Amino acid sequence: MLPTFNSGDIVLVKHEDHFKPGDIIVLNHPTVGMVVKRVKTILREYLYLTGDNKRLDSSTCGEPLSNSLAEGRVFAVYRFPFNIKLLPAITD
């Protein structure tokens, strides 16, 4: 998720069931494990994710993933030392 997040960042997640395109979420991918990605599209109960790094593609992007795999929406990131950045809420 470079350039939005750096290696070592700690993300704070709010457990939610409903997401909008543009939300950054944590999802428990069935083969990869926990991933942090941005919601690109929502079709019925499936999420399509994208990363923020345009130079690198991810194996978790472009495939339909069940909404039930999502742990929640990232609302803040903690960067050592002592730097907390609140992310803007996506509104319609």
C-alpha atoms as a printed R data frame, in Angstrom:
   type eleno elety resid chain resno       x       y       z
1  ATOM     1    CA   MET     A     1   0.000   0.000   0.000
2  ATOM     2    CA   LEU     A     2   2.901   2.337  -0.636
3  ATOM     3    CA   PRO     A     3   2.777   5.339  -0.710
4  ATOM     4    CA   THR     A     4  -0.196   5.444   1.709
5  ATOM     5    CA   PHE     A     5   1.446   3.145   4.261
6  ATOM     6    CA   ASN     A     6   5.081   2.338   4.988
7  ATOM     7    CA   SER     A     7   6.640  -0.872   6.228
8  ATOM     8    CA   GLY     A     8   6.261  -0.955  10.017
9  ATOM     9    CA   ASP     A     9   3.130   1.199  10.118
10 ATOM    10    CA   ILE     A    10   0.428   0.030  12.493
11 ATOM    11    CA   VAL     A    11  -3.117   0.404  11.191
12 ATOM    12    CA   LEU     A    12  -6.121   0.901  13.446
13 ATOM    13    CA   VAL     A    13  -9.250  -0.856  12.235
14 ATOM    14    CA   LYS     A    14 -12.922  -0.284  12.996
15 ATOM    15    CA   HIS     A    15 -14.979  -3.450  12.579
16 ATOM    16    CA   GLU     A    16 -17.625  -2.790   9.942
17 ATOM    17    CA   ASP     A    17 -19.749  -4.828   7.548
18 ATOM    18    CA   HIS     A    18 -20.497  -2.240   4.876
19 ATOM    19    CA   PHE     A    19 -17.840  -0.618   2.732
20 ATOM    20    CA   LYS     A    20 -17.689   1.940  -0.054
21 ATOM    21    CA   PRO     A    21 -15.293   2.232  -2.986
22 ATOM    22    CA   GLY     A    22 -12.222   4.090  -1.756
23 ATOM    23    CA   ASP     A    23 -12.308   2.624   1.766
24 ATOM    24    CA   ILE     A    24  -9.067   1.038   2.965
25 ATOM    25    CA   ILE     A    25  -9.838  -2.292   4.599
26 ATOM    26    CA   VAL     A    26  -8.159  -5.241   6.299
27 ATOM    27    CA   LEU     A    27  -9.242  -8.526   4.763
28 ATOM    28    CA   ASN     A    28  -8.410 -12.101   5.760
29 ATOM    29    CA   HIS     A    29  -7.555 -13.513   2.317
30 ATOM    30    CA   PRO     A    30  -8.101 -17.302   2.132
31 ATOM    31    CA   THR     A    31  -4.621 -18.082   0.734
32 ATOM    32    CA   VAL     A    32  -2.482 -15.049   1.615
33 ATOM    33    CA   GLY     A    33  -3.718 -14.125   5.096
34 ATOM    34    CA   MET     A    34  -4.301 -10.579   6.318
35 ATOM    35    CA   VAL     A    35  -4.003  -7.888   3.653
36 ATOM    36    CA   VAL     A    36  -4.561  -4.132   3.650
37 ATOM    37    CA   LYS     A    37  -6.088  -2.914   0.390
38 ATOM    38    CA   ARG     A    38  -8.395  -0.255  -0.999
39 ATOM    39    CA   VAL     A    39 -11.924  -1.208  -2.131
40 ATOM    40    CA   LYS     A    40 -12.141  -0.645  -5.881
41 ATOM    41    CA   THR     A    41 -15.599  -2.036  -6.660
42 ATOM    42    CA   ILE     A    42 -18.437  -3.756  -4.822
43 ATOM    43    CA   LEU     A    43 -20.696  -6.140  -6.733
44 ATOM    44    CA   ARG     A    44 -23.419  -7.731  -4.634
45 ATOM    45    CA   GLU     A    45 -21.599  -9.412  -1.722
46 ATOM    46    CA   TYR     A    46 -18.172  -9.360  -3.394
47 ATOM    47    CA   LEU     A    47 -15.335  -6.878  -3.026
48 ATOM    48    CA   TYR     A    48 -12.747  -6.112  -5.678
49 ATOM    49    CA   LEU     A    49  -9.598  -4.641  -4.188
50 ATOM    50    CA   THR     A    50  -6.718  -2.532  -5.463
51 ATOM    51    CA   GLY     A    51  -3.414  -1.376  -4.061
52 ATOM    52    CA   ASP     A    52  -2.156   2.202  -3.945
53 ATOM    53    CA   ASN     A    53   1.229   1.385  -5.510
54 ATOM    54    CA   LYS     A    54   0.635   1.811  -9.250
55 ATOM    55    CA   ARG     A    55   4.008   0.244 -10.168
56 ATOM    56    CA   LEU     A    56   3.336  -3.106  -8.499
57 ATOM    57    CA   ASP     A    57   0.397  -5.440  -8.930
58 ATOM    58    CA   SER     A    58  -0.830  -7.754  -6.185
59 ATOM    59    CA   SER     A    59  -2.157 -11.290  -6.462
60 ATOM    60    CA   THR     A    60  -5.041 -10.278  -4.193
61 ATOM    61    CA   CYS     A    61  -6.314  -7.608  -6.593
62 ATOM    62    CA   GLY     A    62  -8.782  -8.175  -9.395
63 ATOM    63    CA   GLU     A    63 -10.453 -11.264  -7.946
64 ATOM    64    CA   PRO     A    64 -13.889 -11.297  -6.311
65 ATOM    65    CA   LEU     A    65 -13.567 -11.693  -2.543
66 ATOM    66    CA   SER     A    66 -16.491 -12.264  -0.219
67 ATOM    67    CA   ASN     A    67 -17.475  -9.301   1.918
68 ATOM    68    CA   SER     A    68 -17.487 -11.702   4.882
69 ATOM    69    CA   LEU     A    69 -13.658 -11.953   4.696
70 ATOM    70    CA   ALA     A    70 -13.280  -8.273   5.589
71 ATOM    71    CA   GLU     A    71 -12.225  -7.550   9.167
72 ATOM    72    CA   GLY     A    72 -12.998  -3.822   9.022
73 ATOM    73    CA   ARG     A    73 -12.091  -0.351   7.744
74 ATOM    74    CA   VAL     A    74  -8.763   1.307   8.482
75 ATOM    75    CA   PHE     A    75  -9.417   4.649  10.185
76 ATOM    76    CA   ALA     A    76  -5.925   5.629  11.334
77 ATOM    77    CA   VAL     A    77  -2.263   4.724  10.985
78 ATOM    78    CA   TYR     A    78   0.390   4.874  13.708
79 ATOM    79    CA   ARG     A    79   3.953   5.658  12.657
80 ATOM    80    CA   PHE     A    80   6.812   5.336  15.066
81 ATOM    81    CA   PRO     A    81   7.887   7.510  16.781
82 ATOM    82    CA   PHE     A    82   4.655   9.015  18.084
83 ATOM    83    CA   ASN     A    83   2.892  10.010  14.908
84 ATOM    84    CA   ILE     A    84  -0.776   9.163  14.401
85 ATOM    85    CA   LYS     A    85  -2.471  10.113  11.145
86 ATOM    86    CA   LEU     A    86  -6.272   9.942  10.953
87 ATOM    87    CA   LEU     A    87  -7.576   8.985   7.529
88 ATOM    88    CA   PRO     A    88 -10.452  10.933   6.016
89 ATOM    89    CA   ALA     A    89 -13.821   9.209   5.988
90 ATOM    90    CA   ILE     A    90 -15.139   8.458   2.516
91 ATOM    91    CA   THR     A    91 -18.583   9.990   2.051
92 ATOM    92    CA   ASP     A    92 -21.086   9.685  -0.762
